[in-house]
Amino acid sequence: MKLSEYIINDIKPLNSNSKISDLQLLFNQLTYSHIPIKDENGVFLGTFFETDAHCFENGKLISEYLYSIEDFFVRSNTLWLDVLEAFAQNSANIMPVLDEKNNYLGYYELNDIISLFNESPFFFEAGGVLVIEKGINDYSFSEISQIVESNNGKLLGAFISKMKNDVAQVTLKIGNTGLNEIIQTFRRYSYNIISGHEEDSYIESLKDRSDYLNKYLNM
C-alpha cells in the first residue's frame, strides 16, 4: 500500500482570517498537537501548536499571530521513515502533506505511520537481534552485510541506534540462523558486541517503546 493512501482530509485548514476562538474550539474538540492554517487564497501557511493557541487572545484573528506559526510538512512522495522522522523532530502527532506545487493534500496521523513501522519485517519476521558498535569511520553497511551473509544469515533490517564520541551503534535484525557464529565473526572484524538476542523479546521491547512514543506525543 502506498503511503499516500494514508492521507486524511476530514479536517480542513483554518483560514487565517478566522478568530483565535475558532482555533481554540477546534483544539478542544480534537486530540491533535497542531492545526493547519491557510491564507484567504487557500495557500498553506503552516500549523499552530495547541499550547500557543490557548495563550492567544480569543477575540483576535489568527493572522495577527502568524509569527508563531510552524512551517513543517512532508511531500506526498516522502518515504515513510522520513515522515516518521518529521513527526519526531517537530513533536507532532499530525503532519501536513503537500504536493510538488505546494498544494495542501491533507495530513498523516502519527498512529498510522507508527503502525507501518510495527508491521515491517524488522518486527514481525522471526529472527535474532544483534547490537554492535564500531568507530564511525571504521564500519560500513556493506561490511556488515557481508559478515552476516557469509555466515548464511539474512539481514532483515539495520539502523544506527546510537552515535556518540565517534562511535556508531548499529542494531541488526537477522534471520535464517543463530547468532553465535555471526557474533564471533563481528568480533574478528573488531566490532564490539553490545547485545545479542536469539528470541523476540527485544523486538517486543522496541514495539513497547514505539507505543510509548505514540502515547507521549498524543498527550
Buried (B, 14 or more C-beta within 10 A) or exposed (E): EEBBEBBEEEBEBBBBEBBBBBBBEBBEEEEBBBBBBBBEEEEBBBBBBBEBBEEBEEEEBBBEBBEBBBEBBBBBEBEBEEBBEBBEEBEBBBBBBBEEEEEBBBBBBBEBBBEBBBEBEBBEBEBBBBBBBBEEEEBEEEBBBBBBBEBEBEBBBBEEBEEEEEBBBBBBBBBBBBBEEBBEBBEEBEBEBBEBBBEBEBBEEBBEEBEEBBEEBEE
